[in-house]
Amino acid sequence: MRRVAFISDLHANLVALDGVLADIDRLGVDEIICLGDIVDLGPQPVELLERLHERGVRCIRGNHDTLDEHPPHPSLRAIEAWTRAQLDDAILRELAELPEQLTLDLDGVRVLCVHGSPRSDTDQILASTPRATLDGWLAGHELDVMVGGHTHVQLLRRLDARVIVNVGSVGMPFARPFEGGAPPKLLPWCEYGVVTGADAVVSVDLRRVPLDLDRFAASVRGSSFPDADVWLAQWLG
């Protein structure tokens, strides 16, 4: 048997990550893998990266980790610029050189790790994504399980014998997928998933851990994060 915890879309929220790591430690796993969007949109990018290093977490790259999203909203552009200014050249290079995908064997279960889809780190796999679209994105990949993030919404979907897992977001869970328009509603917890393989049989546990809102608010206000109070209002109301 082999059990792996998958975390995604941390977005520099160290308080959320620490809550998830505590839950993972209680469960006991063989490895932790991060599916990208490590930085940007949160107050503690350097400290969070240090925690991942301390824990020996293997990571792939998400679309925000390039810090060249050039978002249309001025406040998001300010956060991206602020995040880049916090990171030295070595960290920026480390993020840029992260792989886009990983493959694992969990005791006979073949797992493909991506951020969005095997095709692109900005593809959204939703409950409503047409089967034909998914078949096209997965074509040529020998897998039993595809695990990803990007949408900030947890998902478990079967495609015949294959399983599609979205572990949600550690740092910014959404009430529903963001498809433009008004900002997404943020949820007061932290999401991740555990995939276990045993004799070629897979099980999936999608988990939620309460976010310590007081500690998170203190981490934002204690940084030079742009528009801190406006940002916090999305969580605190």
N, CA and C of each residue as an Amber inpcrd file, in Angstrom:
protein
   711
   0.8460000  -1.1990000   0.0000000   0.0000000   0.0000000   0.0000000
   0.8770000   1.2440000   0.0000000   0.4480000   2.2420000  -0.7610000
   1.1610000   3.5180000  -0.7680000   0.1270000   4.6390000  -0.7430000
   0.3480000   5.6060000   0.1590000  -0.6020000   6.6990000   0.3700000
   0.1200000   8.0290000   0.1780000  -0.4490000   8.8930000  -0.6680000
   0.1510000  10.1920000  -0.9690000  -0.8740000  11.2890000  -0.7210000
  -0.4480000  12.3540000  -0.0430000  -1.2680000  13.5530000   0.1240000
  -0.9320000  14.5290000  -0.9930000  -1.9580000  15.0550000  -1.6380000
  -1.7900000  16.0260000  -2.7120000  -2.3500000  17.3710000  -2.2540000
  -1.5170000  18.3950000  -2.3690000  -1.9230000  19.7580000  -2.0280000
  -1.7780000  20.6160000  -3.2780000  -2.6310000  21.6150000  -3.4150000
  -2.5870000  22.4590000  -4.6090000  -3.0680000  23.8540000  -4.2700000
  -2.6790000  24.8030000  -5.1060000  -3.1840000  26.1700000  -5.0110000
  -3.0510000  26.7160000  -3.5940000  -1.8020000  26.7130000  -3.1270000
  -1.4800000  27.1950000  -1.7830000  -1.5410000  28.7140000  -1.7190000
  -1.1010000  29.3730000  -2.7720000  -1.1600000  30.8230000  -2.9150000
  -0.6030000  31.5650000  -1.7000000   0.5900000  31.1230000  -1.2780000
   1.3510000  31.8400000  -0.2470000   0.5930000  32.0000000   1.0680000
  -0.3310000  31.0910000   1.3380000  -1.0990000  31.1110000   2.5880000
  -0.4780000  30.0850000   3.5420000   0.4990000  30.5260000   4.3100000
   1.2210000  29.6280000   5.2100000   0.3290000  29.1140000   6.3360000
  -0.5650000  29.9450000   6.8370000  -1.4660000  29.5080000   7.9140000
  -2.3040000  28.3210000   7.4410000  -2.8240000  28.4220000   6.2280000
  -3.6070000  27.3160000   5.6760000  -2.7440000  26.0710000   5.4960000
  -1.5430000  26.2540000   4.9550000  -0.6620000  25.1020000   4.7450000
  -0.3430000  24.4080000   6.0600000  -0.0470000  25.1780000   7.0900000
   0.2790000  24.5560000   8.3800000  -0.9030000  23.7580000   8.9350000
  -2.1150000  24.2670000   8.7400000  -3.2850000  23.5090000   9.1760000
  -3.4280000  22.1940000   8.4290000  -3.1790000  22.2300000   7.1310000
  -3.2570000  21.0140000   6.3220000  -2.1520000  20.0360000   6.7030000
  -0.9390000  20.5340000   6.9030000   0.1650000  19.6470000   7.2780000
  -0.1090000  18.9490000   8.6100000  -0.7180000  19.6620000   9.5420000
  -1.0560000  19.0390000  10.8260000  -2.0530000  17.8990000  10.6240000
  -3.0250000  18.1040000   9.7300000  -3.9980000  17.0470000   9.4510000
  -3.3300000  15.8680000   8.7490000  -2.4300000  16.1610000   7.8150000
  -1.6960000  15.0990000   7.1180000  -0.8720000  14.2880000   8.1090000
  -0.2340000  14.9730000   9.0430000   0.5920000  14.2630000  10.0300000
  -0.2480000  13.3200000  10.8880000  -1.4740000  13.7160000  11.1810000
  -2.3510000  12.8340000  11.9620000  -2.7410000  11.5840000  11.1670000
  -2.9100000  11.7640000   9.8590000  -3.2990000  10.6280000   9.0170000
  -2.1410000   9.6670000   8.7930000  -0.9750000  10.2450000   8.4960000
   0.1750000   9.4470000   8.1130000   0.1460000   9.1340000   6.6280000
   1.1290000   9.6390000   5.8750000   1.2300000   9.3750000   4.4420000
   2.6770000   9.0520000   4.1100000   2.8750000   8.5020000   2.9100000
   4.2270000   8.1830000   2.4620000   4.9200000   9.3780000   1.8240000
   4.1450000  10.3020000   1.2650000   4.7270000  11.4480000   0.5740000
   3.6780000  12.5330000   0.4480000   4.1590000  13.7850000   0.3260000
   3.3000000  14.9310000   0.0250000   3.7650000  15.5150000  -1.2970000
   2.8280000  15.7530000  -2.1990000   3.1410000  16.3430000  -3.5000000
   2.2770000  17.5790000  -3.6910000   2.9150000  18.6590000  -4.1480000
   2.2270000  19.9220000  -4.4130000   1.9960000  20.0580000  -5.9160000
   0.7760000  20.4080000  -6.2850000   0.3640000  20.4530000  -7.6830000
   0.3790000  21.8590000  -8.2630000   1.1100000  22.7800000  -7.6290000
   1.3240000  24.0850000  -8.2330000   0.4950000  25.2060000  -7.6390000
   0.7350000  26.4140000  -8.1920000   0.2330000  27.6690000  -7.6340000
   0.6450000  27.7800000  -6.1740000   1.9470000  27.7420000  -6.0070000
   2.5760000  27.8200000  -4.6920000   2.5250000  29.2470000  -4.1720000
   2.8030000  30.2000000  -5.0530000   2.9120000  31.6060000  -4.6620000
   1.8200000  32.4240000  -5.3520000   1.8660000  33.7460000  -5.1010000
   0.9510000  34.7390000  -5.6540000  -0.3860000  34.6830000  -4.9130000
  -0.9840000  35.8390000  -4.7380000  -2.3020000  36.0250000  -4.1220000
  -2.3260000  35.8050000  -2.6200000  -1.1690000  35.6690000  -1.9740000
  -1.1330000  35.4720000  -0.5330000   0.0530000  36.1730000   0.0980000
   0.0740000  36.2810000   1.4490000   1.0030000  37.1780000   2.1340000
   2.3670000  36.6110000   2.4820000   2.5850000  35.2840000   2.3870000
   3.8290000  34.7070000   2.9030000   4.4930000  33.7480000   1.9020000
   4.8640000  34.2500000   0.7250000   5.4440000  33.3470000  -0.2750000
   6.7780000  32.7480000   0.1390000   7.6510000  33.5420000   0.7390000
   8.9750000  33.0390000   1.1160000   8.8550000  32.0150000   2.2370000
   8.0880000  32.3570000   3.2610000   7.9330000  31.4530000   4.4070000
   7.2660000  30.1380000   3.9880000   6.3020000  30.2350000   3.0700000
   5.6320000  29.0170000   2.6210000   6.5910000  28.1170000   1.8420000
   7.4000000  28.7040000   0.9770000   8.3880000  27.9060000   0.2450000
   9.3710000  27.2430000   1.2000000   9.7610000  27.9620000   2.2340000
  10.6600000  27.3660000   3.2310000  10.0080000  26.1560000   3.9020000
   8.7130000  26.2510000   4.1880000   8.0160000  25.1270000   4.8170000
   7.9810000  23.9170000   3.8710000   7.7290000  24.1500000   2.6120000
   7.7340000  23.0480000   1.6500000   9.1030000  22.3870000   1.5790000
  10.1610000  23.2070000   1.6200000  11.5170000  22.6490000   1.6140000
  11.7630000  21.8250000   2.8780000  11.3510000  22.3680000   4.0170000
  11.5420000  21.6530000   5.2930000  10.8880000  20.2790000   5.2600000
   9.7350000  20.1960000   4.6180000   8.9660000  18.9460000   4.6090000
   9.3270000  18.0380000   3.4330000  10.2280000  18.4860000   2.5760000
  10.6310000  17.6570000   1.4440000   9.5150000  17.4150000   0.4420000
   8.6780000  18.4260000   0.2330000   7.5330000  18.2870000  -0.6600000
   7.9820000  18.4370000  -2.1110000   7.6670000  17.4560000  -2.9360000
   7.9070000  17.5820000  -4.3740000   6.8040000  18.4320000  -4.9900000
   7.1750000  19.2810000  -5.9450000   6.2140000  20.2220000  -6.5200000
   6.2540000  20.1900000  -8.0400000   5.0980000  20.4750000  -8.6450000
   5.0500000  20.8360000 -10.0470000   4.6450000  22.3040000 -10.1380000
   4.7530000  22.8660000 -11.3370000   4.5170000  24.2970000 -11.5190000
   3.0680000  24.5590000 -11.9110000   2.4830000  25.5820000 -11.2810000
   1.1660000  26.0630000 -11.6730000   1.2840000  27.3440000 -12.4730000
   0.1810000  27.8070000 -13.0280000   0.2330000  28.9970000 -13.8740000
   0.6620000  30.2410000 -13.1130000   0.3330000  30.3450000 -11.8270000
   0.7250000  31.5350000 -11.0630000   2.2010000  31.5210000 -10.6780000
   2.8450000  30.3710000 -10.7320000   4.2320000  30.2790000 -10.2730000
   5.2190000  30.9270000 -11.2360000   4.7680000  31.2500000 -12.4500000
   5.6220000  31.9920000 -13.3820000   5.5910000  33.4930000 -13.0980000
   4.5970000  33.9270000 -12.3210000   4.4220000  35.3470000 -11.9740000
   4.4020000  36.2320000 -13.2170000   3.7680000  35.7270000 -14.2620000
   3.5930000  36.5270000 -15.4740000   2.1650000  36.3890000 -16.0030000
   1.2240000  36.2820000 -15.0710000  -0.1790000  36.1490000 -15.4520000
  -0.7450000  37.4470000 -16.0350000  -0.2000000  38.6080000 -15.6190000
  -0.6810000  39.9150000 -16.0710000  -2.2030000  40.0240000 -15.9310000
  -2.7110000  39.8480000 -14.7130000  -4.1680000  39.8610000 -14.5320000
  -4.7560000  41.2210000 -14.8860000  -6.0120000  41.2570000 -15.3470000
  -6.6100000  42.5200000 -15.7880000  -6.9390000  43.4770000 -14.6540000
  -7.2170000  42.9560000 -13.4490000  -7.6380000  43.8280000 -12.3540000
  -6.4140000  44.4850000 -11.7130000  -6.4490000  45.8130000 -11.4880000
  -5.2750000  46.5030000 -10.9290000  -4.7910000  45.9340000  -9.6020000
  -5.7040000  45.5380000  -8.7110000  -5.2580000  45.0230000  -7.4150000
  -4.5270000  43.6940000  -7.5730000  -4.9510000  42.8580000  -8.5190000
  -4.2590000  41.5910000  -8.7530000  -2.8940000  41.8200000  -9.3830000
  -2.7960000  42.8340000 -10.2370000  -1.4820000  43.1780000 -10.7990000
  -0.5440000  43.6520000  -9.7010000  -1.0780000  44.4220000  -8.7590000
  -0.2510000  44.9100000  -7.6510000   0.2320000  43.7530000  -6.7830000
  -0.6210000  42.7620000  -6.5510000  -0.2220000  41.6030000  -5.7500000
   0.8410000  40.7890000  -6.4750000   0.6790000  40.5950000  -7.7800000
   1.6830000  39.8500000  -8.5440000   3.0340000  40.5620000  -8.4850000
   3.0300000  41.8900000  -8.6500000   4.2810000  42.6510000  -8.5790000
   4.8830000  42.5800000  -7.1790000   4.0380000  42.6660000  -6.1550000
   4.5250000  42.5660000  -4.7690000   5.1530000  41.2040000  -4.5230000
   4.4870000  40.1540000  -4.9910000   5.0160000  38.7990000  -4.7960000
   6.3740000  38.6480000  -5.4570000   6.4910000  39.1000000  -6.6860000
   7.7760000  39.0010000  -7.3920000   8.8660000  39.7340000  -6.6170000
   8.5350000  40.8770000  -6.0240000   9.5330000  41.6590000  -5.2860000
   9.9950000  40.9560000  -4.0140000   9.1700000  40.0450000  -3.4700000
   9.5620000  39.3280000  -2.2490000  10.5610000  38.2120000  -2.5290000
  10.6300000  37.7480000  -3.7740000  11.3770000  36.5430000  -4.1160000
  12.6960000  36.8930000  -4.7780000  13.7760000  36.2770000  -4.3120000
  15.0690000  36.5470000  -4.9350000  15.2150000  35.7300000  -6.2170000
  16.3170000  35.9760000  -6.9280000  16.5050000  35.3360000  -8.2320000
  16.5550000  33.8180000  -8.1200000  17.1400000  33.3150000  -7.0400000
  17.2460000  31.8600000  -6.8810000  15.8650000  31.2250000  -6.7490000
  14.9710000  31.8700000  -5.9960000  13.6200000  31.3280000  -5.8330000
  12.8470000  31.4190000  -7.1420000  12.9710000  32.5580000  -7.8340000
  12.2840000  32.6990000  -9.1130000  12.7470000  31.6360000 -10.0990000
  14.0390000  31.3510000 -10.0870000  14.5770000  30.3160000 -10.9790000
  14.0530000  28.9330000 -10.5720000  14.0170000  28.6790000  -9.2640000
  13.4910000  27.3970000  -8.7790000  12.0510000  27.1830000  -9.2450000
  11.2230000  28.2100000  -9.1220000   9.8270000  28.0970000  -9.5450000
   9.7220000  27.8670000 -11.0490000  10.5330000  28.6040000 -11.8160000
  10.4770000  28.4820000 -13.2760000  10.8970000  27.1030000 -13.7570000
  11.7710000  26.4450000 -12.9900000  12.3160000  25.1530000 -13.4160000
  11.5290000  23.9600000 -12.8850000  10.4540000  24.1990000 -12.1580000
   9.6370000  23.0800000 -11.6860000   9.0320000  22.3310000 -12.8710000
   8.8920000  21.0160000 -12.7730000   8.2700000  20.2650000 -13.8670000
   6.7890000  20.5930000 -13.9930000   6.2500000  20.3680000 -15.1840000
   4.8240000  20.6040000 -15.4130000   3.9690000  19.4080000 -15.0080000
   4.5670000  18.2210000 -14.9570000   3.8350000  16.9980000 -14.6250000
   4.7320000  16.0450000 -13.8550000   4.1190000  15.1470000 -13.1150000
   4.8080000  14.0290000 -12.4790000   3.9710000  12.7730000 -12.6950000
   4.6330000  11.6370000 -12.7640000   3.9300000  10.3590000 -12.7780000
   4.3810000   9.5330000 -11.5820000   3.4320000   8.8080000 -10.9900000
   3.6950000   7.9980000  -9.8070000   3.1060000   6.6110000 -10.0040000
   3.6780000   5.6530000  -9.2970000   3.0750000   4.3270000  -9.1890000
   2.7600000   4.0850000  -7.7190000   1.4760000   4.0180000  -7.4050000
   1.0410000   3.7770000  -6.0300000   0.5890000   2.3280000  -5.9160000
   1.5470000   1.4480000  -5.7270000   1.2570000   0.0200000  -5.5570000
   0.3620000  -0.4990000  -6.6820000   0.7840000  -0.2050000  -7.9170000
   0.0490000  -0.6790000  -9.0800000  -0.9690000   0.2820000  -9.6400000
  -1.1780000   1.4240000  -9.0030000  -2.0820000   2.4660000  -9.4960000
  -1.2410000   3.5470000 -10.1690000  -1.4670000   3.7580000 -11.4710000
  -0.7060000   4.7470000 -12.2310000  -1.3590000   6.1240000 -12.0690000
  -0.5900000   7.0810000 -11.5550000  -1.1130000   8.4100000 -11.2460000
  -0.3650000   9.4540000 -12.0660000  -1.1150000  10.3110000 -12.7530000
  -0.5550000  11.4600000 -13.4560000  -0.9020000  12.7080000 -12.6670000
   0.1120000  13.4840000 -12.3060000  -0.0570000  14.7160000 -11.5280000
   0.1010000  15.9120000 -12.4600000  -0.9070000  16.7780000 -12.5050000
  -0.8780000  17.9800000 -13.3310000  -1.4150000  19.1410000 -12.4970000
  -1.3420000  20.3540000 -13.0690000  -1.9900000  21.4780000 -12.3970000
  -3.4150000  21.6480000 -12.9230000  -3.5440000  21.9070000 -14.2300000
  -4.8710000  22.0490000 -14.8190000  -5.3250000  20.7890000 -15.5250000
  -4.6190000  20.4590000 -16.6210000  -4.8570000  19.2210000 -17.3620000
  -3.5240000  18.7780000 -17.9530000  -3.4550000  17.5890000 -18.5650000
  -2.2050000  17.2000000 -19.2210000  -1.8290000  18.1250000 -20.3710000
  -2.7960000  18.8670000 -20.8920000  -2.5510000  19.7510000 -22.0300000
  -2.0420000  21.1190000 -21.6140000  -2.5940000  21.6680000 -20.5310000
  -2.2930000  23.0520000 -20.1560000  -2.5430000  23.2650000 -18.6710000
  -1.7130000  24.1370000 -18.0670000  -1.9080000  24.4330000 -16.6440000
  -3.0430000  25.4170000 -16.3990000  -3.7010000  25.8750000 -17.4680000
  -4.8510000  26.7600000 -17.2900000  -6.1710000  26.1100000 -17.7020000
  -6.1340000  24.8610000 -18.1320000  -7.3890000  24.1540000 -18.4170000
  -8.1570000  23.9110000 -17.1200000  -9.4740000  24.0710000 -17.1900000
 -10.3370000  23.7620000 -16.0490000 -11.0870000  22.4550000 -16.3170000
 -10.8900000  21.4780000 -15.4520000 -11.6730000  20.2490000 -15.5230000
 -12.7790000  20.3470000 -14.4800000 -14.0130000  20.3920000 -14.9640000
 -15.1790000  20.5960000 -14.1110000 -16.1180000  19.3990000 -14.2260000
 -17.1150000  19.3720000 -13.3680000 -18.1330000  18.3250000 -13.4820000
 -18.8480000  18.4100000 -14.8210000 -18.8980000  19.6120000 -15.4020000
 -19.6130000  19.8390000 -16.6610000 -18.7330000  19.7150000 -17.9010000
 -17.4360000  19.5010000 -17.7430000 -16.5550000  19.3890000 -18.9080000
 -16.9700000  18.1850000 -19.7490000 -17.2030000  18.3780000 -21.0490000
 -17.6760000  17.2650000 -21.8770000 -16.7070000  16.0850000 -21.8860000
 -17.2770000  14.8960000 -21.9440000 -16.4630000  13.6830000 -21.9730000
 -15.4950000  13.7000000 -23.1560000 -15.9420000  14.1510000 -24.3060000
 -15.0730000  14.1730000 -25.4830000 -13.8690000  15.0780000 -25.2640000
 -14.0700000  16.1920000 -24.5720000 -12.9520000  17.0960000 -24.2640000
 -11.9410000  16.4010000 -23.3690000 -12.4220000  15.7350000 -22.3400000
 -11.5180000  15.0340000 -21.4280000 -10.7750000  13.9110000 -22.1390000
 -11.4660000  13.1740000 -22.9920000 -10.8000000  12.1040000 -23.7320000
  -9.6670000  12.6660000 -24.5820000  -9.8880000  13.8350000 -25.1800000
  -8.8390000  14.4620000 -25.9750000  -7.6560000  14.8930000 -25.1350000
  -7.9320000  15.4830000 -23.9740000  -6.8480000  15.9470000 -23.1050000
  -6.0390000  14.7870000 -22.5310000  -6.6910000  13.6530000 -22.3160000
  -6.0120000  12.5110000 -21.7010000  -5.4130000  11.5520000 -22.7240000
  -5.6640000  11.7900000 -23.9960000  -5.1890000  10.8760000 -25.0370000
  -3.6700000  10.7360000 -24.9800000  -3.2020000   9.5080000 -25.0760000
  -1.7690000   9.2360000 -25.0740000  -1.1630000   9.0710000 -23.7030000
  -1.9630000   9.2310000 -22.6560000  -1.4620000   9.0950000 -21.2860000
  -1.9730000   7.7850000 -20.6850000  -1.0440000   6.9400000 -20.2790000
  -1.4060000   5.6900000 -19.6160000  -1.5890000   5.9770000 -18.1220000
  -2.8130000   5.9870000 -17.6540000  -3.0610000   6.3550000 -16.2620000
  -4.3100000   5.6770000 -15.7430000  -4.3250000   5.5120000 -14.4390000
  -5.5330000   5.0950000 -13.7270000  -6.1940000   6.2780000 -13.0340000
  -5.3600000   7.2160000 -12.5800000  -5.8370000   8.3930000 -11.8510000
  -5.1140000   9.6210000 -12.3800000  -5.8650000  10.6810000 -12.6620000
  -5.2690000  11.9890000 -12.9000000  -5.6390000  12.8800000 -11.7350000
  -4.6470000  13.4830000 -11.1030000  -4.9010000  14.3550000  -9.9600000
  -4.3850000  15.7490000 -10.2910000  -5.2100000  16.7690000 -10.0200000
  -4.8480000  18.1400000 -10.3440000  -5.5110000  19.1330000  -9.4120000
  -5.4310000  20.4000000  -9.8090000  -5.9920000  21.4920000  -9.0280000
  -6.5300000  22.5660000  -9.9590000  -6.0750000  23.7940000  -9.7700000
  -6.3230000  24.9670000 -10.6100000  -7.6990000  25.5820000 -10.4220000
  -8.7610000  24.7890000 -10.3440000 -10.1030000  25.3750000 -10.2530000
 -10.4470000  25.8580000  -8.8540000  -9.7000000  25.4170000  -7.8400000
  -9.9850000  25.7310000  -6.4310000 -11.2920000  25.1010000  -5.9590000
 -11.7510000  24.0720000  -6.6560000 -12.9940000  23.3780000  -6.3020000
 -12.7240000  21.8750000  -6.3550000 -13.0360000  21.1720000  -5.2780000
 -12.7910000  19.7360000  -5.2490000 -13.7270000  18.9940000  -6.2070000
 -13.1950000  17.8980000  -6.7600000 -13.9470000  17.1290000  -7.7530000
 -13.4740000  15.6860000  -7.7380000 -14.4100000  14.7680000  -7.8640000
 -14.1060000  13.3550000  -8.0770000 -15.0100000  12.8830000  -9.2060000
 -14.3930000  12.4500000 -10.2960000 -15.1590000  12.1010000 -11.4930000
 -14.5840000  10.8340000 -12.1210000 -15.4490000   9.9290000 -12.5250000
 -15.0090000   8.6880000 -13.1660000 -15.1540000   8.7940000 -14.6830000
 -14.1640000   8.2630000 -15.3870000 -14.2270000   8.0850000 -16.8330000
 -13.9570000   6.6120000 -17.1010000 -15.0130000   5.8220000 -17.1060000
 -14.8600000   4.3660000 -17.2060000 -13.9720000   3.8830000 -16.0610000
 -12.8110000   3.2990000 -16.3830000 -11.9430000   2.7730000 -15.3220000
 -11.0090000   3.8270000 -14.7440000 -10.9840000   5.0180000 -15.3450000
 -10.0890000   6.0710000 -14.8690000 -10.8120000   6.9910000 -13.8860000
 -10.0170000   7.6140000 -13.0270000 -10.5610000   8.5230000 -12.0170000
  -9.8850000   9.8810000 -12.1660000 -10.6960000  10.9380000 -12.2020000
 -10.2020000  12.3140000 -12.2340000 -10.4260000  12.9120000 -10.8470000
  -9.3520000  13.4280000 -10.2460000  -9.4240000  14.0000000  -8.9010000
  -8.9490000  15.4440000  -8.9530000  -9.7400000  16.3550000  -8.4110000
  -9.2670000  17.7110000  -8.1370000  -9.2670000  17.8750000  -6.6220000
  -8.0910000  18.1650000  -6.0670000  -7.9670000  18.2030000  -4.6070000
  -8.3750000  19.5460000  -4.0190000  -8.8250000  20.4880000  -4.8640000
  -9.2290000  21.7850000  -4.3600000  -8.0410000  22.6740000  -4.0590000
  -8.2260000  23.6140000  -3.1650000  -7.1990000  24.6120000  -2.8610000
  -6.9090000  24.6510000  -1.3660000  -5.6250000  24.5990000  -1.0380000
  -5.2080000  24.8140000   0.3490000  -5.4760000  26.2510000   0.7610000
  -5.0600000  27.2020000  -0.0750000  -5.0030000  28.5920000   0.3490000
  -6.1880000  29.4590000   0.0150000  -7.0250000  29.0600000  -0.9950000
  -8.1380000  29.9080000  -1.4340000  -9.2660000  29.0600000  -2.0140000
  -9.9380000  28.2310000  -1.2410000 -11.0260000  27.4290000  -1.8060000
 -12.1740000  28.3160000  -2.3050000 -12.7130000  27.9600000  -3.4730000
 -13.8350000  28.6900000  -4.0510000 -15.1360000  27.9250000  -3.8020000
 -16.2250000  28.6870000  -3.6720000 -17.5390000  28.0630000  -3.5500000
 -17.9690000  27.4120000  -4.8590000 -17.5060000  27.9730000  -5.9810000
 -17.7910000  27.4050000  -7.3010000 -16.6780000  27.8430000  -8.2460000
 -16.5010000  27.1530000  -9.3570000 -15.4230000  27.5240000 -10.2800000
 -15.5780000  28.9560000 -10.7790000 -14.4570000  29.6470000 -10.9230000
 -14.4580000  31.0250000 -11.4150000 -14.4310000  30.9980000 -12.9350000
 -15.4510000  31.5760000 -13.5360000 -15.5330000  31.6100000 -15.0000000
 -15.7570000  33.0330000 -15.4890000 -15.1630000  33.9970000 -14.7800000
 -15.2930000  35.3890000 -15.1530000 -16.3920000  36.0760000 -14.3680000
 -16.3950000  37.4100000 -14.4570000 -17.4130000  38.1750000 -13.7540000
 -16.9870000  38.5330000 -12.3460000 -17.9230000  38.4520000 -11.4040000
 -17.6580000  38.8490000 -10.0200000 -16.6020000  37.9460000  -9.3940000
 -15.8280000  38.4830000  -8.4270000 -14.8250000  37.6490000  -7.7500000
 -15.4710000  36.4330000  -7.1000000 -14.7600000  35.3210000  -7.0440000
 -15.3390000  34.1100000  -6.4480000 -15.5290000  34.2530000  -4.9450000
 -16.5300000  33.5780000  -4.4130000 -16.7230000  33.5170000  -2.9620000
 -15.6860000  32.5600000  -2.3810000 -14.9520000  33.0270000  -1.3600000
 -13.9300000  32.2090000  -0.7160000 -14.5130000  31.5120000   0.5090000
 -14.0460000  30.3090000   0.7570000 -14.5860000  29.4780000   1.8310000
 -13.6090000  29.4010000   3.0010000 -14.1110000  29.3090000   4.2450000
 -13.2520000  29.4150000   5.4360000 -12.6150000  28.0920000   5.8420000
 -12.1170000  27.3580000   4.8870000 -11.4040000  26.1210000   5.2000000
 -10.2820000  25.9110000   4.1970000  -9.5530000  24.8290000   4.3490000
  -8.4020000  24.4950000   3.5130000  -8.6370000  23.0930000   2.9590000
  -8.3990000  22.9200000   1.6700000  -8.7280000  21.6590000   1.0130000
  -7.4750000  20.9330000   0.5320000  -7.5370000  19.6210000   0.5500000
  -6.4950000  18.7930000  -0.0590000  -7.0580000  17.4000000  -0.2600000
  -6.2380000  16.4920000  -0.7720000  -6.7180000  15.1370000  -1.0080000
  -5.6540000  14.1040000  -0.7350000  -6.0970000  12.9010000  -0.4280000
  -5.2080000  11.7610000  -0.2060000  -5.6210000  10.6510000  -1.1660000
  -4.6430000  10.1450000  -1.9030000  -4.8810000   9.0290000  -2.8220000
  -4.0740000   7.8360000  -2.3280000  -4.7440000   6.7080000  -2.1910000
  -4.1050000   5.4850000  -1.7100000  -4.2210000   4.4030000  -2.7740000
  -3.0940000   3.7610000  -3.0660000  -3.0980000   2.6010000  -3.9390000
  -2.7250000   1.3660000  -3.1430000  -3.4750000   0.2870000  -3.3490000
  -3.2040000  -0.9710000  -2.6450000  -3.5370000  -2.1230000  -3.5840000
  -2.5080000  -2.8310000  -4.0170000  -2.7100000  -3.9570000  -4.9440000
  -3.5180000  -3.5300000  -6.1640000  -3.1280000  -2.3700000  -6.7390000
  -3.7360000  -1.8380000  -7.9670000  -5.1700000  -1.3450000  -7.7770000
  -5.6170000  -1.1990000  -6.5380000  -6.9410000  -0.6440000  -6.2390000
  -6.7520000   0.7310000  -5.6140000  -7.5190000   1.7210000  -6.0940000
  -7.3470000   3.0970000  -5.6390000  -8.4920000   3.5140000  -4.7250000
  -8.1620000   4.3370000  -3.7310000  -9.1790000   5.0210000  -2.9300000
  -8.7860000   6.4830000  -2.8140000  -9.7930000   7.3490000  -2.7300000
  -9.5840000   8.7990000  -2.7130000 -10.3180000   9.3890000  -1.5210000
  -9.6320000  10.2640000  -0.8010000 -10.2090000  10.9530000   0.3570000
 -10.0110000  12.4460000   0.1530000 -11.0830000  13.1710000  -0.1760000
 -11.0290000  14.6250000  -0.3150000 -11.3200000  15.2420000   1.0440000
 -10.4030000  16.0740000   1.5210000 -10.4570000  16.5190000   2.9100000
 -10.5660000  18.0450000   3.0100000 -11.1510000  18.4980000   4.1170000
 -11.2550000  19.9190000   4.4400000 -10.8250000  20.1280000   5.8860000
 -10.0570000  21.1900000   6.0940000  -9.5370000  21.5340000   7.4160000
  -9.9240000  22.9830000   7.6960000 -10.4500000  23.3230000   8.8760000
 -10.8060000  24.7170000   9.1650000  -9.5950000  25.6450000   9.0400000
  -9.8200000  26.8250000   8.4800000  -8.7820000  27.8530000   8.4100000
  -8.8280000  28.6920000   9.6760000  -7.6740000  28.8710000  10.3090000
  -7.5740000  29.7440000  11.4820000  -7.6090000  31.1880000  10.9820000
  -8.8080000  31.7590000  10.9400000  -8.9840000  33.0820000  10.3460000
  -8.2500000  34.1660000  11.1180000  -8.1760000  34.0510000  12.4340000
  -7.4680000  35.0630000  13.2170000  -5.9780000  35.0610000  12.8830000
  -5.3680000  33.8830000  12.8290000  -3.9470000  33.7920000  12.4750000
  -3.7170000  34.2460000  11.0440000  -4.6280000  33.8810000  10.1460000
  -4.4730000  34.2960000   8.7570000  -4.5580000  35.8130000   8.6380000
  -5.5390000  36.4300000   9.3060000  -5.6670000  37.8870000   9.2560000
  -4.4160000  38.5600000   9.8030000  -3.8590000  38.0170000  10.8780000
  -2.6320000  38.5850000  11.4460000  -1.4710000  38.4640000  10.4690000
  -1.4060000  37.3630000   9.7280000  -0.3130000  37.1890000   8.7680000
  -0.4220000  38.1850000   7.6260000  -1.6420000  38.4950000   7.2200000
  -1.8330000  39.4730000   6.1440000  -1.5040000  40.8730000   6.6420000
  -2.0520000  41.2330000   7.7960000  -1.8320000  42.5890000   8.3180000
  -0.3930000  42.8040000   8.7630000   0.3070000  41.7320000   9.1000000
   1.7050000  41.8460000   9.5140000   2.6830000  41.8940000   8.3660000
   2.1830000  41.7990000   7.1480000   3.0350000  41.8790000   5.9650000
   2.8010000  43.2260000   5.2850000   3.5010000  43.4300000   4.1870000
   3.2700000  44.6450000   3.3960000   2.3540000  44.3420000   2.2170000
   1.5360000  43.3170000   2.3660000   0.6440000  42.8580000   1.3070000
  -0.2640000  43.9950000   0.8380000  -0.3890000  44.2120000  -0.4780000
  -1.1880000  45.3430000  -0.9820000  -2.6710000  45.2060000  -0.6370000
  -3.2900000  46.3240000  -0.2740000  -4.7380000  46.3530000  -0.0100000
  -5.1640000  45.2400000   0.9410000  -4.4280000  45.1180000   2.0530000
  -4.6270000  43.9840000   2.9580000  -6.0690000  43.8850000   3.4590000
  -6.6510000  44.9920000   3.8840000  -8.0020000  44.9290000   4.4510000
  -9.0440000  44.5640000   3.3990000  -8.8570000  45.0740000   2.1860000
  -9.7770000  44.7250000   1.0960000  -9.6800000  43.2350000   0.8000000
  -8.4680000  42.7230000   0.7860000  -8.2450000  41.3020000   0.5130000
  -8.8670000  40.4340000   1.6120000  -8.6490000  40.8400000   2.8560000
  -9.1770000  40.0600000   3.9750000 -10.7000000  40.0300000   3.9960000
 -11.3150000  41.0740000   3.4840000 -12.7800000  41.1350000   3.5050000
 -13.4110000  39.9740000   2.7440000 -12.6740000  39.3900000   1.8060000
 -13.2120000  38.2460000   1.0650000 -13.4070000  37.0330000   1.9800000
 -12.5750000  36.9350000   3.0210000 -12.7210000  35.8450000   3.9930000
 -13.5940000  36.2520000   5.1870000 -13.3660000  37.4700000   5.6600000
 -13.9750000  37.8760000   6.9200000 -15.3450000  38.5120000   6.7490000
 -15.6600000  38.9270000   5.5160000 -16.9540000  39.5440000   5.2640000
 -16.9780000  41.0150000   5.6380000
